[in-house]
């Protein structure tokens, strides 16, 4: 772990340059995410600025970039459509409170219980949903809308082959916006959604009733935002740990995300979390310290305030092209190989996680459902207890616990001897249900006049058995 001074100033020049690159890269995606939610662009831009600046001070992973994200935007779509911006801001504040509590409870320690199959389903569903949200802006549009979206997509993938100093999405947006302005083609623009901010965000309280009905509306969204945001942030933290061969404080990161979202809601910003793409851009550009994250946020605000009149002229089809790129890169294309090679149960978990997320439009419900399904498959797999009978008696193989007791008890339905030995050398008693099952077998057989002897319990199993009998 680096000292606080090293985290801030140990890589100053590279952090400043990397932060400027990331600041540029944040603009198109922040605008596109505002586009998804249906809010004024300043809501996502203020969020990206505020969250990035705050997380640079209170986050647990130096160099991590947090801002408005697609995952959080998708959760907010229906809230914005049904209740409006003020409820979005209130949900953002409540999200921060929930994340602070979860961080204090050590929620990051639970990340190890999320299987890879569930994470694949989560990432793939996110990619699919981002793509689906773009379709309404393409279907039924004129040919120029399609053309600008397609050319933007091509440029985003082609530019890095020749030029990497500036992020390809930003270059594509600049080029296509210039073409649209010069040609005079009529396209919907960012300015049609609202005006760019020309000042710093200001503190204010969301204009909502402070009652239980409001809480009933925003709490489900805030809970979903909290879970989704922490999932993405902690996953991204681990990715950066692996890339830089360093470690980070995941629970501090969870608390930092909470602080950032809590404050952001009071400054007119939507909820956000870590951005995998921008975080990797930061690392690849040489950013390692907290200064890179701070620079990204400050430089972003400079760009939108000074160059805001230009930003509002960006055509919407260009943003659609960028978002399609985001969906393509978000989707894990190695999943098709995973489906062929992984056990059927894991493949099924991934597919069901995707299906639930797409059906409910709720990433958190999908992840929780996937974890529960994985747990059920795991229990079914390890609950295969066998009881074999030979001259030495009955030998139990496999763990004995609540899920395997029924089969264990049924194995002694047809005992004909007057005295038997049940050997547990190849078994382990895991819980009270296991002890209860042994007691039930003994009681049933002894009522028939059969003497039962228990042998082979290891030390932990024997302690459990003696304590509960």
N, C-alpha and C positions, 0 to 999 in steps of 0.2 A: 504493500500500500504506500502511495506517495504522501508526502506531507502536504499541508494546505498550500504552502508557498509553491511547491513543485506542481500541484494541480492547477494553479493559476498562471504561474510565470515560468515554468520549466521548459516551455516550448513556444515562447511568445510569438516569434515571427511566423512560424508555420500555423499556429492557432489563428492568428489574425487573418492570414490569407485563406485558410480553409473556411473560417467563419464567413468571410465575404462570399465565397463560392456557394456555401450553403444558404446564405441569405438570399442570393439570386434564385436558387433552386426552390426555395420555400414559396415564392410568389405564385407560380402557376398552379401548384397543387392546393394552396390555401384558397385561391379563387375558385378552383374546380370543386373543392369540398363545400364551399359556400353555395355553389351552384347546386350541388346534390341536396343539401338541406333546404334550400329555398330561402336563404337569408341574404341580407345585404352583404356584399363582399367585405365590408369593414369588420363584420362580426368574426369572420375567420382570420382576417389579417391582424386585428387586435389580439385575437387569441394566440396566434402564432408568435407575435412579438412578446406578449406578456408571459406566456408559458415558457418560451425559450429563455427569457431573461431571468425569471424566477428560478427555474430548474437549474440554471447554471450555478446558483448559490446554494440551493438546498437539496439537489439531487444526489444520488449515491453512486452514479457512474459518470466520471468526467468524460467529456466528449460526446455524450449522448444528446441527440437532438430531439426535443419534444415540441409539438405544435399542434395545430388543428390537423386531424387525420381522417382518412376515409372510413375507418372502422367506427369511429365515434360519430361521424356525420351520418352514417347509415342508421344508427340507433335514434338519432334526433329527427329523422325525416317526418315520422308520423306525429311526433310531439309538436313540431313547428306547424305542420299542416292543420292540426286539430285545435291548437291552443295559442300559437303565436310566439313571437320572440321573447317576451317577458318570462314565459314559462321555461323556455330554453335556457335562459340565464339563471333562473332559479334552480333548475335541475343541475346546471353546472356547479353552482355553489354547494348543493347537497352532495353532488358527486365528490367534491373535495373533502367534505366532512367524512363521508363513508370511507374514502381511501385513506384518510388520516387514521381512522379507527382500525382499519384492516392492517395498515402498516404497523401500528402500535401493537397489534395482536400477533405479528410475525407471519402475515399471510404469505410472504415470499417463500417460507419453508414448505408450503403446500405445493409449490410448482413442480416438485419432483414426482408428484402423484398424477400429473397429467401425461397420459401416454402419448407417444409419438403419433399414433394413428389419429388421435383427437386433434393434435396440433396441425396435422396435415389437413384434416377436414376443416378446421377453423380457417386456415390460410386460403385453402381452395374456395371455400364458400365466400370469403371476403372478396377474392378476385372475381368470382362469378357475379356477386351482387353489385360490385362497382360497374361491371359491364352492363348488367341489366338496367341500372339506373340511367345509363346513357341512351338507351334505345328510344325513349319518348322524344328525344331531341333530334333523332335521325329519321324515324319512321314518318313518312308523309311530307318530308321536307323537299325543297327544290334541289336540283342537281348540283348547284354550287355548294350547298351545305355538305353534301356527301364528298364532293371533290376536295374541299378544304380540310375536312376531317381525315380523309385518306392520305392526302399529301403530308399533313402534319405528322401522322403516324409513321409514314415512310421516313421523313426527315429525322424524327426522334431516334430511329434505329440506324440511319445512315450516317448522321453527323459524327458520332463517336469514332467511326473508322478513319476520319480525316482530322478531327479537331476535338480535343478533350479539355481544353483550358476552362471552358464555361459549360455548365450542364446542358445537354442536348435539348431537353424540353424548353428551356429558356430561349435558346437560339432559334428553335422551331417556331416558338410563339412570336418572337421579334420578326423573323423573316415573313411568316404568313400574315402577320398584322400589317407589315409594310406593303405586301402585295395587295391586300384587301383595300388599304387606303389609296394606293396608287391607281388601282384598277377601278375603284369606285363601286365595286360589287356590293349589293345590298345583303347584309347578313346581320343577324342579331348579335349584339355586342354586350360586353360586361356592363357598360353604362346603362343598358336597359334594365339591369337588376338593381342598380343603385349607384350612388356616387362614391368615389374614393375618399377616405378620410384625409383631411388637410391639417389635422392637429393631433396632439397626443391624446390617447384615451383618457377619459375622466371617470372619477369614482361616482357611482350612483347605485341606489337600491332598486332592484327589479320591481316594477309596478304591478304587484299581484296581491290578492287577499291573503293575509297571514292566518289561515285556518286549516282545519283538518281536511277539508275537501281539496285544497291546493296540494297538500301533502300526498293525498291519495292519487292525484294526477301525476306528480313529478317523481314520487319515490320509485315506482317500477323502472322508469327511465334512468334515474340516478343510480340505482343498483346495477342495472345492465351496463351503464357507462363505466361504473367503477370496476366491474369485473373485466370487461373488455379492455379498458385502458390499462389495468394492471397486467393483464395477460400479455398485451402487446409490449408494454414497457419492460417487463421483466424478461420476456423472451429476447427483446432487442439488447438488453443489458448483457445477457448471456452470450449473444452473438458477438458483441464487441469485446467481451472478456476473452473469448476464444481467438478473435482476430489479433488482439494485442498481447495475448499471453499474460493478462493481468486479472485481478479479481476485483469485485465491487461489492458494495453493501446493498443487497437487494431490498431489505426492509426499509433502509433509509431512502432508497429510490421510490418505494411505494408511498412513504410519507411525503416525500418531495412532490410527487405527482398530485397528492391530495392538496398540499399547500398551493401549488400552482393553479389547479382548477378552482379552488376556493376563491383565490384572489381574482382570477380572470373573470369569473362571473360578475364581480362588482365593477369591472371595467368594460363591460359590453362584449366580452368574448365567449365563444362556445367552448365546450369541453374538448380537451385534447389529450394526447399521450405521446409516447415515443414514436418516431418515424423510422422504420427500418431503412428505407431507401436513403433518406437524408443523413442518417447516422453513419451509414456505410460510406456515403460520399465524403463526409467529414473525415473519417478515418483514412480513406484512400487519398484524400487531399493533404494529409499530414497532420490533421487535427487530433490532439490527444487530451488537451486540458479543458478546464472549465471556461477559459477565455474564448475558445472557439465557439462554444454554445452562446455565450454572451454576445460575441461579435455578430453571430448569425441573426439574433433577435434585433439588435440595435441597427444593423445595416438594413434589415428588412424594413423597419419603420422609416429609415431615411429614404429608401427607394419609393415607398408608397406615398410619402408626404411630398417629396420633391418632384417625383415623376408620375404622380397620380393622374394628371390630365391625359397622359399617354396610355396608362394602364386601362382606363375605361373604354378605349377604342379597340381592345382585343376582341376579335370575333368569337362567338360562342362555339362554332364548329371546331375551332382550333383547340379549345379546351376539351371538347369531346374527344378529339384525337389523342390529346395528352392522357386523358383518363382511361381510354382504351389501352394505351401503353401501360398505365399503372396496373390495370386489371390483368394484362398479359404477364407482366413481370411478377405480380403478386401470386398468381396461380403457380403451384409447384408441379411442373410438367413431369417430374420424376415419379409422380404419383401413379402413373400408368404402369411403370415398372414395379412399383410397390404393390399394386393390385395383383400382379402376376406372381410375385415372389413371396409376399407376406402370407402368414397363416390366414385362412378364410375369416376367422373371427376378427382379426385386426383390419382386414379390408372392409368387412361389414361395418365395423365401428366408424371408419373414415367416411364411408358412403352415407351412413345414417346421420352422422354429424352434419354433413353437407346438406342432406335432405331436410333435416329439422331446421337448420338455419335459413335455408331458402324458403321453407314453408312459413315459418314464424317471423322472418325478417329480424330475428333477434339472435345475435352472435352468442350472447351469454347463455341463453337457453340451450342452444346447440352444443356448446362446450360442456355444460353441466350434464346434459343428456348423454353425451359421448363418454364422459368419465363414469357415469353410473352404469352404462352398458358395458364398458370395459371391465368394471369391477365385477359385474355379474358373470361375464365370460371367465374372468380370472377365478372366481369362486367355483364356478362349474368345473373348471379345469383341475383345480387342486383338491376338489371334494371327492375324487375317485378313490375311495377306500375299498380294499378287497380283503376278504376273510377266507383263508384256505384251511382245509381240514386234512390232517394226516394222523399217523400213529402217535405223534407227540402232542397232538391237541389242535387247537385253533390258532392260526397265526394271522395277525392283523397287519396290513401293509397300507401306509398312507396316513395323512393327517386326519385326526378325528376332531371334528368341531361341528357347529350347528348345521352346516350344509351336508355333512356326510353321515350324520347319526342315524338317519332313517334306514339307509342301506345296511349299516352296521347292525342295527337291531334285527332287521329282517333276516340276516345271515344265520341267526340262531333260532329260527322258527321250527326247524325239524331235528333238533338234538335228540338222540336216542340213548346216549350213554348215561350212566349213573353218576359219573364224575368227569369233569372236563377241565382243561387248562387253556386259558386265553393268553397268548403271548403277544406283548406289545413292543418287542425289540425293534421292529421296523415301523413303528408308529410314534406319533406325538400327540399328546392331549393339549388342545389349544384353549379350550374354554369350559365354562360350567356345563354347557350342553353335552360335551364329551363325557364328563364325569356322570352326568345324569343318565346318559345312554348306557354306560357300564352298569350303573345301579339298577336300571330298568331291566337289563338282560339278566343280571344276577337274581333279581327279585322274581322275575318270570320263571326262570329255570329252577330256582330253589323251591318255588311253590309246587313244581312238578316232582320234587325229590332229587333234583340234580345238584350235586355239590360243585361249586365254581371256584377255581383258583386263578388269581390274576398274577401274571409274571412279566418280567422284562421291561417294566416302566423305567425310563431314564429319570435322572434326578429331578428335573423340573416338572415332568409329568407326575412323578410320585408325590412331590410336594403339593401340587394342585389337587391330586386325588385325595390325599390325606386331609387337606384343609377343608374340602367340601363334602367329606363323608364322615 
